Amino acid sequence: MKRSELYELVWKTPLRHLGPQLGMSDVGLSKLCRRYDIPVPPVGFWTRLAAGKPCLPTPLPPTDVDAVLRLPEKGKTAEQSVDATRLQQVRQTFSRAKNGIAVPPIEIPPSLDNCHPLVARTTRFFQSIEREEQKRARDRERAAGQGRPYFGGITGRHMSMGRYITGEGCLRITATTANIDWILRFHEALLRGLVAGGCHIVASGKDSRNTVEIRRAGGSICLNFAEQAEKIVKPRSKGVFYDPTEYRARDVYKLKLERGWSAIARQWTGTRQQMEKRLPEITQALIAFPEAEALRSKLVAEEAAMRAKAQQEADLARRIAAAAEEARAKRREARTSQLPRALAVGEALGDYHRVLDMLSRLEVIAGDKSEEEALHTWIALVRDSLKDPVHGLADALRAEGAALDRPLWWPG
């Protein structure tokens, strides 16, 4: 679409109606107009126009070239329109919820005393890992001192790039043990803020698939915290049967939403100092997210119900159309078959008259002679069995016409 064409549409249809028609939200369409210097109707324009007051459009600023604008494909316009509308509603809900939340100052606790049950369970998880690491280190040193190979470098824990993945009932954390104390104290501060904001926090899932849900206002979101690590390049050790790849923890952390939040996807990445500084902002956003998620789930369910209803209506319409077409086909077939039916009766009528003529001649031959009893008996038998096909057709037509439903050959 050209710039001048969009200008004409913008001044004929309100943006909230035109946007969905073009596969965009009204906000997205407004941004597109600003990008190409296309004036849009001011606030109150359509109200004044409806009241019959004179309203003149703002002239389109001239340009050297009438630019061509890229709009959504026509086949995807309806679907994108719904997505754009839902996206706008979810963003507005999130913004309102976030602005209405007052987060008190949040400080990282100096210890994990009296911590949240999830933090306590995660602490015990990493403490057991630290004991395993210490035992492996002692076994490695003992094997090296005795000059024998060491085979105990493999752990049964779920790992990713040298980082441990927490198990069932724990916080969703992927990290080494190097900075786990700060990571757990960071989560303790975060969870305290979330609980103070009216959130309910539960663990769900199993093993490496476990998740931590934050529930509030009928919605829920899942968190995933990961510590960044880098591979340590080192020469191969002699006399060691299995030398696992080692990774070094970096002072970079990522906290993100686990679910597919394409609408308002959010993640926070930074160093320890940066994450601590952004903790109030993170807490405020996480308290607001579930409310927006509840709206998104509601809108998705409503759209699915509407699509299912539309599909049912379309299927019913197809069935009705197919039944109507089948009825029309049967009617055409019935009307077409009446001529062959009449011709068949006509042929039967010719046979009927030929039989009558034959019986009449046979009666002449038999006469009144008593010795021709066999002929008279046979003639009587055939006459009793003989029926006029025209009378039979008339009786059939009367019966068909007297039925509750008109016969298919009846003119419709």
DRENNU-169187 format. One record per residue (C-alpha): residue in one letter; x, y, z. Coordinates in steps of 0.001 Angstrom, whole numbers, always signed. Example, Ala and Ser with C-alpha at 12.3 -4.5 7.8 and 13.67 -1.06 7.14 Angstrom:
REM residues 2
+------+---------+---------+---------+
| rest |       X |       Y |       Z |
+------+---------+---------+---------+
|    A |  +12300 |   -4500 |   +7800 |
|    S |  +13670 |   -1060 |   +7140 |
+------+---------+---------+---------+
REM end
This chain:
REM residues 412
+------+---------+---------+---------+
| rest |       X |       Y |       Z |
+------+---------+---------+---------+
|    M |      +0 |      +0 |      +0 |
|    K |   +1272 |   +3476 |    -852 |
|    R |   +1669 |   +6248 |   +1694 |
|    S |   -1057 |   +8347 |     +90 |
|    E |   -3473 |   +5387 |     +97 |
|    L |   -2970 |   +4791 |   +3812 |
|    Y |   -3514 |   +8516 |   +4445 |
|    E |   -6914 |   +8292 |   +2729 |
|    L |   -7901 |   +5251 |   +4831 |
|    V |   -6765 |   +6808 |   +8108 |
|    W |   -9111 |   +9768 |   +7623 |
|    K |  -12051 |   +7557 |   +6630 |
|    T |  -11908 |   +4914 |   +9398 |
|    P |  -10907 |   +5214 |  +13084 |
|    L |   -7539 |   +3622 |  +13870 |
|    R |   -9081 |   +1133 |  +16335 |
|    H |  -11158 |    -259 |  +13451 |
|    L |   -8688 |    +220 |  +10617 |
|    G |   -5787 |   -1401 |  +12481 |
|    P |   -7404 |   -4855 |  +12817 |
|    Q |   -8499 |   -4668 |   +9173 |
|    L |   -4847 |   -4253 |   +8200 |
|    G |   -3621 |   -6916 |  +10626 |
|    M |   -2233 |   -4445 |  +13174 |
|    S |   -3178 |   -2923 |  +16496 |
|    D |   -4233 |    +714 |  +16576 |
|    V |    -982 |   +1505 |  +18411 |
|    G |   +1055 |    -261 |  +15737 |
|    L |    -806 |   +1583 |  +12983 |
|    S |    -259 |   +4898 |  +14759 |
|    K |   +3490 |   +4188 |  +14959 |
|    L |   +3544 |   +3303 |  +11258 |
|    C |   +1871 |   +6605 |  +10415 |
|    R |   +4393 |   +8554 |  +12514 |
|    R |   +7247 |   +6718 |  +10821 |
|    Y |   +6053 |   +7841 |   +7376 |
|    D |   +4868 |  +11306 |   +8497 |
|    I |   +1200 |  +10532 |   +7915 |
|    P |   -1089 |  +12776 |  +10022 |
|    V |   -3852 |  +10992 |  +11953 |
|    P |   -7181 |  +12367 |  +13230 |
|    P |   -6831 |  +14148 |  +16597 |
|    V |   -8735 |  +13144 |  +19734 |
|    G |  -12435 |  +13970 |  +19378 |
|    F |  -12340 |  +14104 |  +15567 |
|    W |  -14792 |  +11250 |  +15012 |
|    T |  -17147 |  +12515 |  +17760 |
|    R |  -17341 |  +15963 |  +16152 |
|    L |  -17790 |  +14376 |  +12750 |
|    A |  -20674 |  +12213 |  +14031 |
|    A |  -22296 |  +15347 |  +15510 |
|    G |  -22277 |  +16954 |  +12071 |
|    K |  -19641 |  +19534 |  +12866 |
|    P |  -17215 |  +20505 |  +10096 |
|    C |  -13948 |  +18551 |  +10376 |
|    L |  -11211 |  +18914 |   +7816 |
|    P |   -8349 |  +16400 |   +7558 |
|    T |   -4811 |  +17572 |   +8143 |
|    P |   -3072 |  +17760 |   +4753 |
|    L |    -538 |  +15067 |   +3946 |
|    P |   +2977 |  +16528 |   +3995 |
|    P |   +4459 |  +16284 |    +495 |
|    T |   +7381 |  +13969 |    -245 |
|    D |   +9511 |  +13341 |   -3301 |
|    V |   +8400 |   +9702 |   -3511 |
|    D |   +5061 |   +8169 |   -2555 |
|    A |   +6575 |   +5442 |    -370 |
|    V |   +5237 |   +1880 |    -456 |
|    L |   +4376 |    +551 |   +3024 |
|    R |   +4699 |   -3086 |   +4006 |
|    L |   +1502 |   -4413 |   +5586 |
|    P |    +596 |   -7955 |   +6762 |
|    E |    -292 |  -10482 |   +4075 |
|    K |   -3981 |  -10574 |   +3201 |
|    G |   -4340 |  -14232 |   +4063 |
|    K |   -3050 |  -13571 |   +7585 |
|    T |   -4817 |  -10280 |   +8245 |
|    A |   -7656 |  -11679 |  +10390 |
|    E |   -5397 |  -13842 |  +12530 |
|    Q |   -2808 |  -11109 |  +12974 |
|    S |   -5570 |   -8664 |  +13823 |
|    V |   -6711 |  -10869 |  +16689 |
|    D |   -3120 |  -11368 |  +17851 |
|    A |   -2418 |   -7653 |  +17699 |
|    T |   -5554 |   -6828 |  +19678 |
|    R |   -4765 |   -9445 |  +22324 |
|    L |   -1157 |   -8253 |  +22533 |
|    Q |   -2289 |   -4703 |  +23126 |
|    Q |   -4777 |   -5724 |  +25838 |
|    V |   -2194 |   -7864 |  +27639 |
|    R |    +410 |   -5106 |  +27534 |
|    Q |   -2055 |   -2559 |  +28854 |
|    T |   -3083 |   -4894 |  +31684 |
|    F |    +556 |   -5543 |  +32590 |
|    S |   +1356 |   -1834 |  +32528 |
|    R |   -1612 |    -956 |  +34750 |
|    A |    -845 |   -3773 |  +37196 |
|    K |   +2842 |   -2850 |  +37366 |
|    N |   +2157 |    +851 |  +37902 |
|    G |    -232 |     +11 |  +40715 |
|    I |   +2344 |   -1990 |  +42692 |
|    A |   +4440 |    -243 |  +45293 |
|    V |   +7518 |   -2289 |  +46156 |
|    P |   +9247 |   -1451 |  +49442 |
|    P |  +13058 |   -1407 |  +49571 |
|    I |  +14458 |   -4916 |  +49091 |
|    E |  +17795 |   -5969 |  +50545 |
|    I |  +19764 |   -9151 |  +50067 |
|    P |  +19779 |  -10969 |  +53445 |
|    P |  +23222 |  -11648 |  +54957 |
|    S |  +22308 |  -15279 |  +55717 |
|    L |  +19727 |  -17929 |  +54894 |
|    D |  +18334 |  -18229 |  +58408 |
|    N |  +14527 |  -18658 |  +58463 |
|    C |  +14447 |  -18656 |  +54678 |
|    H |  +11593 |  -19657 |  +52370 |
|    P |  +10979 |  -23452 |  +52195 |
|    L |  +11929 |  -23510 |  +48520 |
|    V |  +15184 |  -21718 |  +49262 |
|    A |  +15880 |  -24109 |  +52139 |
|    R |  +15308 |  -27164 |  +49965 |
|    T |  +17497 |  -25733 |  +47191 |
|    T |  +20199 |  -25016 |  +49776 |
|    R |  +20196 |  -28652 |  +50885 |
|    F |  +20363 |  -29708 |  +47211 |
|    F |  +23545 |  -27712 |  +46585 |
|    Q |  +25036 |  -28687 |  +49947 |
|    S |  +24802 |  -32331 |  +48920 |
|    I |  +26512 |  -31438 |  +45630 |
|    E |  +29318 |  -29665 |  +47476 |
|    R |  +29872 |  -32755 |  +49628 |
|    E |  +30027 |  -34903 |  +46483 |
|    E |  +32527 |  -32511 |  +44874 |
|    Q |  +34719 |  -32564 |  +47992 |
|    K |  +34641 |  -36373 |  +48061 |
|    R |  +35596 |  -36580 |  +44369 |
|    A |  +38467 |  -34167 |  +44959 |
|    R |  +39785 |  -36278 |  +47846 |
|    D |  +39464 |  -39477 |  +45778 |
|    R |  +41282 |  -37828 |  +42877 |
|    E |  +44145 |  -36724 |  +45118 |
|    R |  +44368 |  -40155 |  +46724 |
|    A |  +44481 |  -41857 |  +43297 |
|    A |  +47170 |  -39447 |  +42098 |
|    G |  +49230 |  -40086 |  +45234 |
|    Q |  +49056 |  -43831 |  +44719 |
|    G |  +49844 |  -43522 |  +41011 |
|    R |  +46662 |  -45222 |  +39827 |
|    P |  +43931 |  -44107 |  +37445 |
|    Y |  +40924 |  -42241 |  +38800 |
|    F |  +37512 |  -43384 |  +37545 |
|    G |  +35146 |  -41366 |  +39754 |
|    G |  +34806 |  -38137 |  +37794 |
|    I |  +31289 |  -38791 |  +36536 |
|    T |  +28323 |  -37451 |  +38506 |
|    G |  +24728 |  -38626 |  +38332 |
|    R |  +23369 |  -35081 |  +38599 |
|    H |  +21683 |  -33274 |  +35732 |
|    M |  +24207 |  -30816 |  +34331 |
|    S |  +24593 |  -28284 |  +31543 |
|    M |  +27984 |  -26776 |  +30650 |
|    G |  +29432 |  -27569 |  +34071 |
|    R |  +26405 |  -26164 |  +35898 |
|    Y |  +24038 |  -28201 |  +38033 |
|    I |  +20307 |  -28227 |  +37315 |
|    T |  +18171 |  -28340 |  +40427 |
|    G |  +15863 |  -31258 |  +41089 |
|    E |  +12247 |  -31712 |  +42102 |
|    G |  +10860 |  -29363 |  +44734 |
|    C |  +13668 |  -26822 |  +44357 |
|    L |  +13967 |  -23406 |  +42806 |
|    R |  +14611 |  -23541 |  +39062 |
|    I |  +18334 |  -22767 |  +39095 |
|    T |  +21162 |  -23766 |  +36760 |
|    A |  +24454 |  -22859 |  +38433 |
|    T |  +27817 |  -23972 |  +39758 |
|    T |  +28546 |  -24137 |  +43461 |
|    A |  +30996 |  -21214 |  +43269 |
|    N |  +28462 |  -18438 |  +43825 |
|    I |  +25501 |  -20453 |  +45063 |
|    D |  +25387 |  -18664 |  +48419 |
|    W |  +24718 |  -15294 |  +46777 |
|    I |  +22307 |  -16861 |  +44268 |
|    L |  +20224 |  -18364 |  +47072 |
|    R |  +20262 |  -15139 |  +49099 |
|    F |  +19197 |  -13247 |  +45946 |
|    H |  +16252 |  -15634 |  +45526 |
|    E |  +15364 |  -15291 |  +49212 |
|    A |  +15103 |  -11511 |  +48799 |
|    L |  +13110 |  -11934 |  +45591 |
|    L |  +10673 |  -14420 |  +47130 |
|    R |  +10138 |  -12215 |  +50168 |
|    G |   +9177 |   -9343 |  +47891 |
|    L |   +6850 |  -11536 |  +45845 |
|    V |   +5115 |  -12941 |  +48916 |
|    A |   +4692 |   -9407 |  +50282 |
|    G |   +3098 |   -8495 |  +46939 |
|    G |    +416 |  -11185 |  +47315 |
|    C |   +2052 |  -13943 |  +45265 |
|    H |   +1852 |  -17635 |  +46052 |
|    I |   +4999 |  -19548 |  +45080 |
|    V |   +5002 |  -23307 |  +44495 |
|    A |   +7305 |  -25880 |  +42918 |
|    S |   +5981 |  -28181 |  +40219 |
|    G |   +7377 |  -30679 |  +37742 |
|    K |  +10002 |  -33321 |  +38355 |
|    D |  +13779 |  -33672 |  +38170 |
|    S |  +15392 |  -31458 |  +35540 |
|    R |  +11976 |  -30399 |  +34267 |
|    N |  +10970 |  -28850 |  +37560 |
|    T |   +9563 |  -25342 |  +37514 |
|    V |   +8680 |  -22710 |  +40086 |
|    E |   +5302 |  -21076 |  +39603 |
|    I |   +4395 |  -17623 |  +40810 |
|    R |    +631 |  -17359 |  +41149 |
|    R |   -1450 |  -14260 |  +41609 |
|    A |   -4793 |  -12851 |  +40442 |
|    G |   -5775 |  -16076 |  +38702 |
|    G |   -2619 |  -16335 |  +36604 |
|    S |    +762 |  -17945 |  +36972 |
|    I |   +4245 |  -17635 |  +35494 |
|    C |   +7373 |  -19783 |  +35778 |
|    L |  +10903 |  -18604 |  +36490 |
|    N |  +14282 |  -19848 |  +35376 |
|    F |  +17534 |  -18539 |  +36854 |
|    A |  +20872 |  -19389 |  +35239 |
|    E |  +24467 |  -18568 |  +36037 |
|    Q |  +26694 |  -18100 |  +32988 |
|    A |  +29832 |  -20266 |  +32699 |
|    E |  +32760 |  -20566 |  +30308 |
|    K |  +34856 |  -23578 |  +29352 |
|    I |  +38370 |  -23890 |  +30795 |
|    V |  +40926 |  -24968 |  +28207 |
|    K |  +43655 |  -27106 |  +29804 |
|    P |  +46107 |  -29848 |  +28733 |
|    R |  +45060 |  -33455 |  +29177 |
|    S |  +46164 |  -34949 |  +32512 |
|    K |  +48354 |  -38036 |  +32406 |
|    G |  +47276 |  -41202 |  +34178 |
|    V |  +43646 |  -40023 |  +34374 |
|    F |  +41150 |  -42344 |  +32695 |
|    Y |  +38360 |  -39788 |  +32624 |
|    D |  +39077 |  -36089 |  +32896 |
|    P |  +35777 |  -34155 |  +32682 |
|    T |  +35581 |  -30795 |  +30976 |
|    E |  +35798 |  -27988 |  +33489 |
|    Y |  +33882 |  -24730 |  +33402 |
|    R |  +34473 |  -21472 |  +35220 |
|    A |  +31546 |  -19467 |  +36601 |
|    R |  +31200 |  -15950 |  +35247 |
|    D |  +29751 |  -13003 |  +37094 |
|    V |  +26806 |  -12914 |  +34720 |
|    Y |  +23300 |  -14111 |  +35589 |
|    K |  +20032 |  -14417 |  +33721 |
|    L |  +16528 |  -14479 |  +35188 |
|    K |  +13774 |  -15125 |  +32661 |
|    L |  +10192 |  -16251 |  +32316 |
|    E |  +10015 |  -19969 |  +31579 |
|    R |   +6826 |  -19900 |  +29499 |
|    G |   +6394 |  -18617 |  +25958 |
|    W |   +5590 |  -15007 |  +26711 |
|    S |   +5890 |  -13621 |  +23216 |
|    A |   +3415 |  -10913 |  +24185 |
|    I |   +5555 |   -9297 |  +26875 |
|    A |   +8576 |  -11575 |  +27021 |
|    R |  +10980 |  -10464 |  +29686 |
|    Q |  +14354 |  -11447 |  +31005 |
|    W |  +16941 |   -9739 |  +33131 |
|    T |  +20665 |  -10244 |  +32590 |
|    G |  +23569 |   -8693 |  +34442 |
|    T |  +26336 |   -8988 |  +36990 |
|    R |  +25736 |   -9531 |  +40680 |
|    Q |  +25790 |   -5805 |  +41329 |
|    Q |  +23442 |   -5070 |  +38431 |
|    M |  +20967 |   -7781 |  +39434 |
|    E |  +20864 |   -6504 |  +43021 |
|    K |  +20234 |   -2979 |  +41775 |
|    R |  +17366 |   -4157 |  +39532 |
|    L |  +15801 |   -6366 |  +42189 |
|    P |  +12909 |   -3922 |  +42985 |
|    E |  +12142 |   -3571 |  +39276 |
|    I |  +12225 |   -7360 |  +38812 |
|    T |   +9978 |   -7925 |  +41819 |
|    Q |   +7468 |   -5334 |  +40645 |
|    A |   +7305 |   -6865 |  +37174 |
|    L |   +6964 |  -10440 |  +38464 |
|    I |   +4071 |   -9427 |  +40725 |
|    A |   +2282 |   -7867 |  +37728 |
|    F |   +2994 |  -10641 |  +35219 |
|    P |    +510 |  -13258 |  +36556 |
|    E |   -2405 |  -10845 |  +36192 |
|    A |   -1487 |  -10218 |  +32554 |
|    E |   -1001 |  -13960 |  +32060 |
|    A |   -4497 |  -14608 |  +33441 |
|    L |   -5932 |  -12162 |  +30901 |
|    R |   -3889 |  -13702 |  +28099 |
|    S |   -5085 |  -17200 |  +28997 |
|    K |   -8670 |  -15948 |  +29148 |
|    L |   -8425 |  -14250 |  +25760 |
|    V |   -6784 |  -17308 |  +24191 |
|    A |   -9528 |  -19549 |  +25609 |
|    E |  -12235 |  -17187 |  +24355 |
|    E |  -10656 |  -17076 |  +20909 |
|    A |  -10401 |  -20880 |  +20863 |
|    A |  -14069 |  -21138 |  +21873 |
|    M |  -15045 |  -18655 |  +19163 |
|    R |  -13014 |  -20550 |  +16567 |
|    A |  -14579 |  -23841 |  +17689 |
|    K |  -18061 |  -22312 |  +17482 |
|    A |  -17312 |  -20851 |  +14053 |
|    Q |  -15986 |  -24244 |  +12950 |
|    Q |  -19141 |  -25955 |  +14213 |
|    E |  -21302 |  -23415 |  +12419 |
|    A |  -19272 |  -23872 |   +9251 |
|    D |  -19555 |  -27675 |   +9521 |
|    L |  -23322 |  -27371 |  +10083 |
|    A |  -23621 |  -25046 |   +7099 |
|    R |  -21654 |  -27505 |   +4969 |
|    R |  -23851 |  -30385 |   +6102 |
|    I |  -26994 |  -28373 |   +5367 |
|    A |  -25641 |  -27380 |   +1961 |
|    A |  -24671 |  -30994 |   +1218 |
|    A |  -28126 |  -32216 |   +2288 |
|    A |  -29790 |  -29549 |    +153 |
|    E |  -27642 |  -30470 |   -2827 |
|    E |  -28434 |  -34154 |   -2280 |
|    A |  -32166 |  -33326 |   -2152 |
|    R |  -31878 |  -31302 |   -5351 |
|    A |  -30005 |  -34162 |   -7016 |
|    K |  -32715 |  -36626 |   -5972 |
|    R |  -35394 |  -34222 |   -7233 |
|    R |  -33628 |  -33863 |  -10569 |
|    E |  -33254 |  -37618 |  -10803 |
|    A |  -36929 |  -38158 |   -9920 |
|    R |  -38144 |  -35609 |  -12466 |
|    T |  -35836 |  -36994 |  -15114 |
|    S |  -37093 |  -40530 |  -14475 |
|    Q |  -40759 |  -39651 |  -15158 |
|    L |  -40365 |  -39728 |  -18936 |
|    P |  -38891 |  -43248 |  -18945 |
|    R |  -41693 |  -44175 |  -16561 |
|    A |  -44285 |  -42844 |  -19018 |
|    L |  -42598 |  -44593 |  -21939 |
|    A |  -42616 |  -47850 |  -19995 |
|    V |  -46358 |  -47460 |  -19352 |
|    G |  -46832 |  -46630 |  -23040 |
|    E |  -45069 |  -49838 |  -24044 |
|    A |  -47118 |  -51775 |  -21520 |
|    L |  -50284 |  -50174 |  -22945 |
|    G |  -49376 |  -51417 |  -26431 |
|    D |  -48869 |  -54941 |  -25046 |
|    Y |  -52177 |  -54615 |  -23178 |
|    H |  -54109 |  -53774 |  -26346 |
|    R |  -52350 |  -56494 |  -28318 |
|    V |  -53330 |  -59054 |  -25701 |
|    L |  -56925 |  -57781 |  -25783 |
|    D |  -56961 |  -58100 |  -29567 |
|    M |  -55527 |  -61601 |  -29335 |
|    L |  -58167 |  -62637 |  -26748 |
|    S |  -60955 |  -61223 |  -28950 |
|    R |  -59790 |  -63277 |  -31908 |
|    L |  -59454 |  -66346 |  -29732 |
|    E |  -63057 |  -65858 |  -28539 |
|    V |  -64205 |  -65759 |  -32154 |
|    I |  -62483 |  -69062 |  -32735 |
|    A |  -64013 |  -70629 |  -29603 |
|    G |  -67510 |  -69321 |  -30325 |
|    D |  -70326 |  -70875 |  -28242 |
|    K |  -69210 |  -74421 |  -28719 |
|    S |  -69252 |  -76487 |  -25550 |
|    E |  -66348 |  -78597 |  -26732 |
|    E |  -64184 |  -75407 |  -26632 |
|    E |  -64371 |  -75303 |  -22855 |
|    A |  -60570 |  -75231 |  -22560 |
|    L |  -60338 |  -72104 |  -24711 |
|    H |  -63082 |  -70313 |  -22777 |
|    T |  -61463 |  -71176 |  -19447 |
|    W |  -58030 |  -69924 |  -20524 |
|    I |  -59470 |  -66692 |  -22002 |
|    A |  -61296 |  -65967 |  -18734 |
|    L |  -58179 |  -66623 |  -16687 |
|    V |  -56072 |  -64226 |  -18783 |
|    R |  -58785 |  -61524 |  -18783 |
|    D |  -58971 |  -61636 |  -14970 |
|    S |  -55181 |  -61246 |  -14753 |
|    L |  -55006 |  -58493 |  -17339 |
|    K |  -54840 |  -54895 |  -16012 |
|    D |  -54840 |  -51584 |  -17857 |
|    P |  -51375 |  -50018 |  -17224 |
|    V |  -52768 |  -46503 |  -17604 |
|    H |  -55220 |  -47105 |  -14744 |
|    G |  -52303 |  -48474 |  -12694 |
|    L |  -50247 |  -45350 |  -13422 |
|    A |  -53187 |  -43135 |  -12472 |
|    D |  -53594 |  -44949 |   -9150 |
|    A |  -49869 |  -44605 |   -8434 |
|    L |  -49861 |  -40873 |   -9237 |
|    R |  -52915 |  -40292 |   -7021 |
|    A |  -51187 |  -42097 |   -4137 |
|    E |  -47980 |  -40117 |   -4580 |
|    G |  -49899 |  -36837 |   -4697 |
|    A |  -51900 |  -37703 |   -1571 |
|    A |  -48763 |  -38267 |    +588 |
|    L |  -47860 |  -35746 |   +3330 |
|    D |  -44754 |  -34697 |   +1410 |
|    R |  -44994 |  -33812 |   -2237 |
|    P |  -43335 |  -36357 |   -4514 |
|    L |  -39838 |  -35514 |   -5652 |
|    W |  -41011 |  -35015 |   -9231 |
|    W |  -43425 |  -32305 |   -8126 |
|    P |  -42428 |  -28827 |   -9393 |
|    G |  -40614 |  -27036 |   -6539 |
+------+---------+---------+---------+
REM end
